[in-house]
Structures are given as C-alpha cells and as structure tokens.
Amino acid sequence: MKYTDIFVDSPIENVQHMVGQVFQANKFAVEWKDQHSGTAKKGSKGMNFAFGGFAQYYEIDFQIHSMPDESVAVRLVKSTTGLMGGALGMHKVKKQYNQVVDMLSDFFKSQGMYKGKK
C-alpha cells in the first residue's frame, strides 16, 4: 500500500476543513468516515469496469493526525490500483495519485503552512 504523509503547521480543525475543500474544488467527492479520515473519489466504477483505462476511477483514502510537535500529518493512501484498466489504467492511477499529493502540497505551500512530506 503506497502512502504519502504531508506535514502542515496549522490546527487540526483547519486542516480537516481545507483538505475537504481542496478535494471538492478538484472535482472529488469526499466521504468522511469520521472526523479524522475519509475517502476522496473521482470518476465512475461502472464506467471503469465497462471501458477499462479509458474511463478512469480514482479513490484516495486520507487520514489527518496531530503530531507530537503540534503539527498535523495528512496521510494520503493510494486506494485503487487501476488494474481493471490494464497498463493504461495503472499508469493513470499512479499519475493521478502523484497529482493529488502535489495538489495538496502546493495548496498548503500557498497558505504558508507546508512543513514537508515523506
């Protein structure tokens, strides 16, 4: 399971709100599992099943945790493999995952809150 942690210097409540807003602004549907985790989805599973790599479906799980130094970690987990779409689908899912990591990192950088990623 591939994941990336993005570290942010802001109260956890602000980070939770911002993560949801950034996903929604980029056309992801956000489903919160609880106040610290959720799933961001884009595309259609049915269309992906029918058309493979030509109709992509992305799902990224996320968790938001306080760190001992009072910063916040946003963990992004690549939840889908793209396997149904073959090599094209797998490539698209990897590319989309990297774009989401960059999207959130860039947003927090623009807000002056970004502390790094791992």
DSSP file (Angstrom, degrees, kcal/mol; ACC not computed):
  #  RESIDUE AA STRUCTURE BP1 BP2  ACC     N-H-->O    O-->H-N    N-H-->O    O-->H-N    TCO  KAPPA ALPHA  PHI   PSI    X-CA   Y-CA   Z-CA
    1    1 A M              0   0    0      0, 0.0     2,-0.4     0, 0.0    78,-0.1   0.000 360.0 360.0 360.0 121.5    0.0    0.0    0.0
    2    2 A K        +     0   0    0     76,-0.4    76,-2.5     2,-0.0     2,-0.3  -0.705 360.0 164.8 -89.5 135.9    1.5    3.3   -1.1
    3    3 A Y  E     -A   77   0A   0     -2,-0.4     2,-0.4    74,-0.2    74,-0.2  -0.979  23.1-154.5-146.0 160.9    1.1    6.4    1.0
    4    4 A T  E     -A   76   0A   0     72,-2.1    72,-2.9    -2,-0.3     2,-0.5  -1.000  10.7-146.9-134.9 134.8    2.5    9.8    1.5
    5    5 A D  E     -A   75   0A   0     -2,-0.4   113,-2.5    70,-0.2     2,-0.5  -0.900   9.9-164.3-101.9 128.9    2.4   12.0    4.6
    6    6 A I  E     -AB  74 117A   0     68,-2.4    68,-3.0    -2,-0.5     2,-0.4  -0.963  12.4-146.4-111.1 125.8    2.2   15.7    4.2
    7    7 A F  E     -AB  73 116A   0    109,-3.2   108,-3.2    -2,-0.5   109,-0.8  -0.803  18.4-175.7-101.1 133.2    3.1   17.8    7.3
    8    8 A V  E     -AB  72 114A   0     64,-3.0    64,-3.0    -2,-0.4     2,-1.0  -0.961  26.6-139.5-132.9 141.1    1.3   21.0    8.0
    9    9 A D        +     0   0    0    104,-2.9    62,-0.1    -2,-0.4   105,-0.0  -0.775  67.9  91.9-101.7  87.8    1.7   23.7   10.6
   10   10 A S  S    S-     0   0    0     -2,-1.0    -2,-0.1    60,-0.2     5,-0.0  -0.958  85.1 -75.7-167.1 156.1   -2.0   24.5   11.4
   11   11 A P    >>  -     0   0    0      0, 0.0     4,-1.9     0, 0.0     3,-0.6  -0.330  45.6-118.8 -60.0 145.7   -4.6   23.5   13.9
   12   12 A I  H 3> S+     0   0    0      1,-0.2     4,-2.6     2,-0.2     5,-0.2   0.833 111.8  58.3 -58.5 -35.9   -6.1   20.1   13.0
   13   13 A E  H 3> S+     0   0    0      1,-0.2     4,-1.9     2,-0.2    -1,-0.2   0.898 107.2  47.7 -62.7 -40.2   -9.7   21.5   12.6
   14   14 A N  H <> S+     0   0    0     -3,-0.6     4,-2.7     2,-0.2    -1,-0.2   0.917 111.7  50.1 -64.7 -43.5   -8.4   23.9    9.9
   15   15 A V  H  X S+     0   0    0     -4,-1.9     4,-2.8     2,-0.2     5,-0.2   0.912 108.5  52.4 -64.2 -43.1   -6.5   21.2    8.1
   16   16 A Q  H  X S+     0   0    0     -4,-2.6     4,-1.8     1,-0.2    -1,-0.2   0.940 112.7  45.1 -57.2 -48.0   -9.6   18.9    8.1
   17   17 A H  H  X S+     0   0    0     -4,-1.9     4,-2.1     1,-0.2    -2,-0.2   0.922 114.2  48.3 -62.2 -45.8  -11.7   21.7    6.6
   18   18 A M  H  X S+     0   0    0     -4,-2.7     4,-2.9     2,-0.2     5,-0.2   0.888 107.3  54.8 -65.9 -40.4   -9.1   22.6    4.0
   19   19 A V  H  X S+     0   0    0     -4,-2.8     4,-2.3     1,-0.2     5,-0.2   0.939 110.4  46.9 -59.4 -47.0   -8.5   19.0    2.9
   20   20 A G  H  X S+     0   0    0     -4,-1.8     4,-2.4    -5,-0.2    -1,-0.2   0.912 113.2  49.0 -60.0 -43.6  -12.2   18.6    2.1
   21   21 A Q  H  X S+     0   0    0     -4,-2.1     4,-2.7     2,-0.2    -2,-0.2   0.910 110.3  50.0 -63.7 -44.0  -12.3   21.9    0.3
   22   22 A V  H  X S+     0   0    0     -4,-2.9     4,-1.0     2,-0.2    -1,-0.2   0.924 112.4  47.2 -63.7 -44.3   -9.3   21.2   -1.9
   23   23 A F  H ><>S+     0   0    0     -4,-2.3     5,-2.2    -5,-0.2     3,-0.8   0.950 114.3  46.6 -60.9 -48.5  -10.6   17.8   -2.9
   24   24 A Q  H ><5S+     0   0    0     -4,-2.4     3,-1.7     1,-0.3    -2,-0.2   0.878 107.7  56.2 -63.9 -37.9  -14.1   19.2   -3.7
   25   25 A A  H 3<5S+     0   0    0     -4,-2.7    -1,-0.3     1,-0.3    -2,-0.2   0.747 106.9  51.8 -64.4 -22.4  -12.6   22.1   -5.7
   26   26 A N  T <<5S-     0   0    0     -4,-1.0    -1,-0.3    -3,-0.8    -2,-0.2   0.009 126.5-100.1-104.8  26.7  -10.8   19.5   -7.8
   27   27 A K  T < 5S+     0   0    0     -3,-1.7     2,-0.4     1,-0.2    -3,-0.2   0.741  76.3 139.0  65.9  29.2  -14.0   17.5   -8.5
   28   28 A F      < -     0   0    0     -5,-2.2     2,-0.5    -6,-0.1    -1,-0.2  -0.842  51.3-132.1 -97.4 140.5  -13.5   14.8   -6.0
   29   29 A A  E     -C   41   0A   0     12,-3.2    12,-2.8    -2,-0.4     2,-0.5  -0.811  24.6-148.5 -86.7 131.4  -16.5   13.5   -4.0
   30   30 A V  E     -C   40   0A   0     -2,-0.5     2,-0.5    10,-0.2    10,-0.2  -0.898  15.5-173.4-109.2 126.8  -15.4   13.4   -0.3
   31   31 A E  E     -C   39   0A   0      8,-2.8     8,-2.5    -2,-0.5     2,-0.4  -0.969  15.7-148.5-117.3 114.3  -16.9   10.8    2.1
   32   32 A W  E     -C   38   0A   0     -2,-0.5     6,-0.3     6,-0.2     3,-0.1  -0.691  12.9-171.5 -82.9 128.7  -15.8   11.3    5.7
   33   33 A K  E    S-     0   0A   0      4,-2.3     2,-0.3    -2,-0.4     5,-0.2   0.838  76.5 -27.1 -83.5 -38.6  -15.6    8.1    7.7
   34   34 A D  E >  S-C   37   0A   0      3,-1.7     3,-0.8     0, 0.0    -1,-0.3  -0.839  87.2 -72.5-156.3-170.3  -15.1   10.1   10.9
   35   35 A Q  T 3  S+     0   0    0     -2,-0.3     3,-0.1     1,-0.2   -19,-0.0   0.629 129.8  40.5 -74.4  -8.3  -13.7   13.5   11.7
   36   36 A H  T 3  S+     0   0    0      1,-0.1    28,-3.1    27,-0.0     2,-0.3   0.390 116.1  36.5-117.8   2.6  -10.1   12.4   11.1
   37   37 A S  E <   +CD  34  63A   0     -3,-0.8    -4,-2.3    26,-0.2    -3,-1.7  -0.995  55.4 140.7-154.1 157.6  -10.4   10.1    8.0
   38   38 A G  E     -CD  32  62A   0     24,-2.3    24,-2.6    -2,-0.3     2,-0.4  -0.952  38.9 -99.3-171.7-171.3  -12.2    9.8    4.7
   39   39 A T  E     -CD  31  61A   0     -8,-2.5    -8,-2.8    -2,-0.3     2,-0.5  -0.998  17.7-153.8-133.8 135.8  -12.1    8.8    1.1
   40   40 A A  E     -CD  30  60A   0     20,-2.9    20,-2.7    -2,-0.4     2,-0.4  -0.948  20.6-172.4-109.0 128.7  -11.9   11.1   -2.0
   41   41 A K  E     +CD  29  59A   0    -12,-2.8   -12,-3.2    -2,-0.5     2,-0.4  -0.930  12.1 179.5-126.4 145.6  -13.4    9.6   -5.2
   42   42 A K  E     + D   0  58A   0     16,-2.4    16,-3.1    -2,-0.4     2,-0.2  -0.985  51.8  10.6-144.7 132.3  -13.4   10.7   -8.8
   43   43 A G  E    S- D   0  57A   0     -2,-0.4     2,-0.4    14,-0.2    14,-0.2  -0.511  88.0 -63.5  98.8-169.5  -14.9    9.0  -11.8
   44   44 A S     >  -     0   0    0     12,-0.6     4,-2.1    -2,-0.2     5,-0.1  -0.978  20.5-155.5-127.5 126.6  -17.3    6.1  -12.0
   45   45 A K  H  > S+     0   0    0     -2,-0.4     4,-2.5     2,-0.2     5,-0.2   0.911  99.9  51.9 -62.8 -41.8  -16.6    2.5  -11.0
   46   46 A G  H  > S+     0   0    0      2,-0.2     4,-2.3     1,-0.2    -1,-0.2   0.919 111.1  45.3 -62.1 -45.9  -19.2    1.2  -13.5
   47   47 A M  H  > S+     0   0    0      1,-0.2     4,-3.0     2,-0.2     5,-0.2   0.882 112.4  52.8 -65.8 -37.4  -17.7    3.1  -16.4
   48   48 A N  H  X S+     0   0    0     -4,-2.1     4,-1.9     2,-0.2    -2,-0.2   0.905 109.9  48.1 -64.0 -40.8  -14.3    2.0  -15.4
   49   49 A F  H  < S+     0   0    0     -4,-2.5    -2,-0.2     2,-0.2    -1,-0.2   0.905 117.7  42.1 -64.4 -41.3  -15.5   -1.7  -15.4
   50   50 A A  H  < S+     0   0    0     -4,-2.3    -2,-0.2    -5,-0.2    -1,-0.2   0.882 130.8  22.3 -74.2 -39.2  -17.1   -1.2  -18.8
   51   51 A F  H >< S-     0   0    0     -4,-3.0     3,-1.7     1,-0.3    -3,-0.2   0.353  87.1-157.2-117.0   4.7  -14.4    0.8  -20.5
   52   52 A G  G >< S+     0   0    0     -4,-1.9     3,-1.7     1,-0.3    33,-0.3  -0.260  73.4   2.5  59.4-134.8  -11.2    0.0  -18.5
   53   53 A G  G 3  S+     0   0    0     32,-0.4     3,-0.3     1,-0.3    -1,-0.3   0.573 124.8  67.9 -64.7 -11.2   -8.4    2.5  -18.8
   54   54 A F  G <  S+     0   0    0     -3,-1.7     2,-0.4     1,-0.3    -1,-0.3   0.677 105.7  39.6 -84.2 -16.7  -10.5    4.8  -21.0
   55   55 A A  S <  S-     0   0    0     -3,-1.7    -1,-0.3    -7,-0.2    -4,-0.2  -0.783  89.9-159.3-130.7  87.1  -12.9    5.7  -18.1
   56   56 A Q        -     0   0    0     -2,-0.4   -12,-0.6    -3,-0.3     2,-0.4  -0.316  13.0-163.8 -78.3 149.3  -10.8    6.0  -15.0
   57   57 A Y  E     -D   43   0A   0    -14,-0.2     2,-0.4   -12,-0.1   -14,-0.2  -1.000   9.5-168.4-127.7 129.6  -12.0    5.8  -11.4
   58   58 A Y  E     +D   42   0A   0    -16,-3.1   -16,-2.4    -2,-0.4     2,-0.4  -0.948   8.3 179.8-121.8 141.0   -9.7    7.1   -8.6
   59   59 A E  E     -D   41   0A   0     -2,-0.4    20,-1.5   -18,-0.2    21,-0.9  -0.976   1.8-179.2-140.3 125.5  -10.1    6.6   -4.9
   60   60 A I  E     -DE  40  78A   0    -20,-2.7   -20,-2.9    -2,-0.4     2,-0.2  -0.982  14.1-151.0-128.7 120.6   -7.7    8.0   -2.3
   61   61 A D  E     -DE  39  77A   0     16,-1.9    16,-3.1    -2,-0.5     2,-0.3  -0.601  17.6-168.5 -83.3 150.1   -8.1    7.4    1.4
   62   62 A F  E     -DE  38  76A   0    -24,-2.6   -24,-2.3    -2,-0.2     2,-0.4  -0.996  13.4-168.7-141.4 149.4   -6.8   10.0    3.7
   63   63 A Q  E     -DE  37  75A   0     12,-1.9    12,-3.1    -2,-0.3     2,-0.5  -0.988   9.3-154.4-133.4 143.8   -6.2   10.3    7.5
   64   64 A I  E     + E   0  74A   0    -28,-3.1     2,-0.3    -2,-0.4    10,-0.2  -0.979  21.6 172.8-123.9 120.8   -5.5   13.5    9.4
   65   65 A H  E     - E   0  73A   0      8,-2.6     8,-3.1    -2,-0.5     2,-0.2  -0.955  32.2-119.9-132.3 145.6   -3.5   13.2   12.7
   66   66 A S  E     - E   0  72A   0     -2,-0.3     6,-0.2     6,-0.2     5,-0.0  -0.601  31.5-144.5 -76.5 144.2   -1.9   15.5   15.2
   67   67 A M    >   -     0   0    0      4,-2.8     3,-2.1    -2,-0.2    -1,-0.0  -0.714  24.5-107.8-107.2 160.3    1.8   15.1   15.6
   68   68 A P  T 3  S+     0   0    0      0, 0.0    -1,-0.1     0, 0.0     4,-0.0   0.802 119.5  57.4 -58.2 -29.5    3.9   15.4   18.8
   69   69 A D  T 3  S-     0   0    0      1,-0.1     3,-0.1     2,-0.0    -3,-0.0   0.284 122.1-106.8 -85.9  13.3    5.4   18.7   17.6
   70   70 A E  S <  S+     0   0    0     -3,-2.1   -60,-0.2     1,-0.3     2,-0.1   0.489  84.8 120.2  74.0   6.5    1.8   20.1   17.3
   71   71 A S        -     0   0    0    -62,-0.1    -4,-2.8   -60,-0.0     2,-0.4  -0.331  61.9-119.6 -84.1-179.2    1.9   20.0   13.5
   72   72 A V  E     -AE   8  66A   0    -64,-3.0   -64,-3.0    -6,-0.2     2,-0.5  -0.971  13.7-147.9-126.3 138.7   -0.6   17.9   11.6
   73   73 A A  E     -AE   7  65A   0     -8,-3.1    -8,-2.6    -2,-0.4     2,-0.7  -0.922   4.0-161.7-106.9 129.1    0.1   15.0    9.2
   74   74 A V  E     -AE   6  64A   0    -68,-3.0   -68,-2.4    -2,-0.5     2,-0.6  -0.943  12.4-159.8-106.7 111.4   -2.2   14.4    6.3
   75   75 A R  E     -AE   5  63A   0    -12,-3.1   -12,-1.9    -2,-0.7     2,-0.5  -0.829   3.0-163.5 -96.0 122.0   -1.7   10.8    5.1
   76   76 A L  E     -AE   4  62A   0    -72,-2.9   -72,-2.1    -2,-0.6     2,-0.5  -0.917   6.0-164.4-104.1 127.2   -2.8   10.1    1.5
   77   77 A V  E     -AE   3  61A   0    -16,-3.1   -16,-1.9    -2,-0.5     2,-0.9  -0.952  22.2-128.9-117.6 124.5   -3.2    6.4    0.7
   78   78 A K  E     + E   0  60A   0    -76,-2.5   -76,-0.4    -2,-0.5   -18,-0.2  -0.607  32.7 176.4 -72.0 106.2   -3.5    5.1   -2.9
   79   79 A S        +     0   0    0    -20,-1.5     2,-0.3    -2,-0.9   -19,-0.2   0.716  56.6  53.3 -90.1 -24.0   -6.6    3.0   -2.6
   80   80 A T        -     0   0    0    -21,-0.9   -21,-0.0     1,-0.1   -22,-0.0  -0.831  56.8-162.3-114.6 153.2   -7.1    1.9   -6.2
   81   81 A T        -     0   0    0     -2,-0.3    13,-0.2   -23,-0.0    12,-0.2   0.699  31.6-130.4-103.1 -25.4   -4.6    0.2   -8.5
   82   82 A G    >   +     0   0    0     11,-0.1     3,-1.5   -25,-0.1     8,-0.4   0.556  61.5 139.5  82.8   8.1   -6.1    0.8  -11.9
   83   83 A L  G >   +     0   0    0      1,-0.3     3,-1.9     2,-0.2     7,-0.1   0.822  61.5  61.8 -57.8 -35.5   -5.7   -2.9  -12.6
   84   84 A M  G 3  S+     0   0    0      1,-0.3    -1,-0.3   -32,-0.1   -31,-0.2   0.808 103.1  52.3 -61.9 -27.3   -9.1   -3.2  -14.3
   85   85 A G  G X> S-     0   0    0     -3,-1.5     4,-1.6   -33,-0.3     3,-0.5   0.318 105.8-138.5 -90.6   8.6   -7.8   -0.7  -16.9
   86   86 A G  H <>  -     0   0    0     -3,-1.9     4,-2.6     1,-0.2    -1,-0.3  -0.287  60.7 -25.4  68.4-155.3   -4.7   -2.7  -17.6
   87   87 A A  H 3> S+     0   0    0      1,-0.2     4,-2.2     2,-0.2    -1,-0.2   0.879 143.1  51.8 -60.6 -39.6   -1.3   -1.0  -18.1
   88   88 A L  H <> S+     0   0    0     -3,-0.5     4,-2.3     2,-0.2    -1,-0.2   0.931 111.4  46.9 -63.2 -45.9   -3.0    2.2  -19.2
   89   89 A G  H  X S+     0   0    0     -4,-1.6     4,-2.3     1,-0.2    -2,-0.2   0.903 111.5  50.3 -63.2 -42.5   -5.3    2.2  -16.1
   90   90 A M  H  X S+     0   0    0     -4,-2.6     4,-2.1    -8,-0.4    -1,-0.2   0.897 111.5  48.9 -63.4 -40.5   -2.4    1.5  -13.7
   91   91 A H  H  X S+     0   0    0     -4,-2.2     4,-2.5    -5,-0.2    -2,-0.2   0.918 111.3  49.7 -64.7 -43.3   -0.3    4.3  -15.2
   92   92 A K  H  X S+     0   0    0     -4,-2.3     4,-2.8     1,-0.2    -2,-0.2   0.899 110.4  49.7 -64.2 -40.6   -3.3    6.8  -14.9
   93   93 A V  H  X S+     0   0    0     -4,-2.3     4,-2.6     2,-0.2    -1,-0.2   0.916 111.8  48.2 -65.4 -42.6   -3.9    5.9  -11.3
   94   94 A K  H  X S+     0   0    0     -4,-2.1     4,-2.2     2,-0.2    -2,-0.2   0.926 113.8  47.3 -61.8 -44.3   -0.2    6.4  -10.4
   95   95 A K  H  X S+     0   0    0     -4,-2.5     4,-2.1     2,-0.2    -2,-0.2   0.914 112.5  49.2 -63.8 -43.7   -0.2    9.7  -12.2
   96   96 A Q  H  X S+     0   0    0     -4,-2.8     4,-2.3     2,-0.2    -2,-0.2   0.909 109.3  52.3 -63.5 -42.3   -3.4   10.8  -10.5
   97   97 A Y  H  X S+     0   0    0     -4,-2.6     4,-2.3     1,-0.2    -2,-0.2   0.941 110.3  47.8 -58.9 -47.8   -2.1    9.9   -7.1
   98   98 A N  H  X S+     0   0    0     -4,-2.2     4,-2.3     1,-0.2    -1,-0.2   0.868 110.3  52.8 -62.0 -36.2    1.0   11.9   -7.7
   99   99 A Q  H  X S+     0   0    0     -4,-2.1     4,-2.8     2,-0.2    -1,-0.2   0.883 108.1  50.5 -66.4 -37.9   -1.1   14.8   -8.9
  100  100 A V  H  X S+     0   0    0     -4,-2.3     4,-2.5     2,-0.2     5,-0.3   0.919 109.7  50.2 -66.3 -42.9   -3.2   14.7   -5.7
  101  101 A V  H  X S+     0   0    0     -4,-2.3     4,-2.4     1,-0.2    -2,-0.2   0.939 115.2  43.8 -58.5 -47.0   -0.1   14.7   -3.5
  102  102 A D  H  X S+     0   0    0     -4,-2.3     4,-3.2     2,-0.2     5,-0.3   0.894 110.8  55.8 -64.9 -40.0    1.3   17.7   -5.4
  103  103 A M  H  X S+     0   0    0     -4,-2.8     4,-2.0     2,-0.2    -2,-0.2   0.937 113.5  39.1 -59.2 -49.8   -2.2   19.4   -5.3
  104  104 A L  H  X S+     0   0    0     -4,-2.5     4,-2.4     2,-0.2     5,-0.2   0.903 116.5  51.0 -69.8 -40.3   -2.4   19.3   -1.5
  105  105 A S  H  X S+     0   0    0     -4,-2.4     4,-2.3    -5,-0.3    -2,-0.2   0.941 111.9  47.6 -60.3 -46.9    1.3   20.1   -1.0
  106  106 A D  H  X S+     0   0    0     -4,-3.2     4,-2.5     2,-0.2    -1,-0.2   0.881 110.1  53.0 -63.1 -38.8    1.0   23.1   -3.3
  107  107 A F  H  X S+     0   0    0     -4,-2.0     4,-1.2    -5,-0.3    -1,-0.2   0.956 111.5  44.5 -61.4 -49.6   -2.1   24.3   -1.6
  108  108 A F  H  <>S+     0   0    0     -4,-2.4     5,-2.6     1,-0.2     6,-1.0   0.854 111.8  53.8 -66.3 -33.1   -0.5   24.2    1.9
  109  109 A K  H ><5S+     0   0    0     -4,-2.3     3,-1.5     1,-0.2    -1,-0.2   0.928 106.4  52.4 -62.2 -43.9    2.6   25.8    0.5
  110  110 A S  H 3<5S+     0   0    0     -4,-2.5    -1,-0.2     1,-0.3    -2,-0.2   0.758 109.7  49.6 -65.1 -23.6    0.5   28.7   -0.9
  111  111 A Q  T 3<5S-     0   0    0     -4,-1.2    -1,-0.3    -5,-0.2    -2,-0.2   0.469 113.8-118.5 -91.2  -3.6   -1.0   29.1    2.6
  112  112 A G  T < 5S+     0   0    0     -3,-1.5    -3,-0.2    -4,-0.4    -2,-0.1   0.724  88.9 104.9  73.9  22.2    2.4   29.2    4.3
  113  113 A M      < +     0   0    0     -5,-2.6  -104,-2.9    -6,-0.2    -4,-0.2   0.526  40.8 118.1-109.4 -10.5    1.6   26.0    6.3
  114  114 A Y  E     +B    8   0A   0     -6,-1.0  -106,-0.2  -106,-0.2     3,-0.1  -0.388  28.0 170.6 -70.7 130.4    3.6   23.4    4.5
  115  115 A K  E     -     0   0A   0   -108,-3.2     2,-0.2     1,-0.4  -107,-0.2   0.449  55.4 -83.6-115.6  -5.5    6.4   21.6    6.5
  116  116 A G  E     -B    7   0A   0   -109,-0.8  -109,-3.2   -11,-0.1    -1,-0.4  -0.717  37.5-105.8 131.4 177.9    7.3   18.9    4.1
  117  117 A K  E      B    6   0A   0   -111,-0.2  -111,-0.2    -2,-0.2   -44,-0.0  -0.975 360.0 360.0-144.4 159.5    6.3   15.4    3.0
  118  118 A K              0   0    0   -113,-2.5  -112,-0.1    -2,-0.3  -115,-0.1   0.293 360.0 360.0-143.6 360.0    7.5   11.9    3.4
